[in-house]
C-alpha cells in the first residue's frame, strides 16, 4: 500500500520515494510509489501534476486502492526524487476548500444542499438542489458574503480521520462515502462546517483568500453555481478589467459609463439600420419605376447594387416591379458570384421559383422560391445567359 503523504501534510511539495511497480496505463508508462504526496483525482478535485525522477507526471489516478502516476516519458526505477506542481496544487486547495465554505453557506443561508462539485481548469461549479429561480442576485450576494465572512475569520481547518465518538458528535453536512476522514472548519465543539472529504485542504480558511460567486443557472430541477476562489479571483478581475477598458475605448467613454454608452450605441445602431432599410426600399422603388418605364413584357436587367450584397438589392427592386404588375428577371454581380431574383404579379402562370432554379443551374448554383418570387446564385460567368433563360420561362406565361 502506498503511504498517502498528502493526507497528513497537504503542503508537502518535495519527497523521496521508491518506485514499487511500473505498469502501462492508457498507453503510457505509470508507476506506483512506496509513498506519495501526489493527490489522485477524486471528490471533484483533479489529480496532481509534477515530476517523478525528472519525468513529467501527466495525471494521477486511483484504481482499486492503488495510486497510479501516469508519466510523460520512460518510467524511472528505484529511489526517486519527486516534486509537485505546487502552484497548481495550491490553486486546487483554494478552490476545493472555498467550495466547502460555499456549500456550507448555501445550506446555512438558502437551505440549498450541494449535490456535486466540479473543479475545472477555468471554472468551478457546484450543483444545488434548489431551483435557480430562487437564487436571485441578492440571494447570491448574501450567500457570497456569508462565505467570505468564514474566509476572513481565518478559522482553523482540520482534515483527518475521526473516531466513531467524534463522528457521532459532529453534525456532518453530508454522508461519508468512504472512510472516516472529515474536514472540520472551526472548533470541534461548535464547527462552522463538518464534511466528509478525502481532498486536500489548507490549514486555515484565510488561505482561500476570497470567494466570488459568478452566476447561477438552471441545471435540471436544481441549479448550477459558478464560482472562483483565491488567486483565480484576482486573475478574473484582471481579465474583466482589460475587457471593460477595451469596450470603453471602443465606445469612447470611461468604464463606469459603459452600460449607458453601450445601451445608447445599440439604440443608435438599431435606428441607423432601420433608416438604411427605409432608404434602400425608397431607392429600390425609384429603380423599379425607372425600369418599368421601358418596353412592355418581362423587365430583364443586370443591376448594380448601390451598396451591400446583390441579393439585398435585387429582391426589393423585383418585388416593387411585381407590385407594378410587371415580370422581373434581375441579376447582379458580387465579384465572381452572380445573384438572380425573379418575380411576377400574383395569379396563375409559370413559377418564378422554378425559373430561378433552372437559371441558377446554368451558373452551377442553386435557387428556388415561391411562384411569385425566387432567388438564386452561382458563378457570374454566364449571368446574361441565365437572365435570358429566366425571361424565356417567365414570358411563356
Ligand atoms: Zn471536499
Boltz pocket constraint, residues with backbone or C-beta under 6 A from the ligand:
constraints:
  - pocket:
      binder: B
      contacts: [[A, 43], [A, 96], [A, 100], [A, 196], [A, 197], [A, 198], [A, 199]]
      max_distance: 6.0
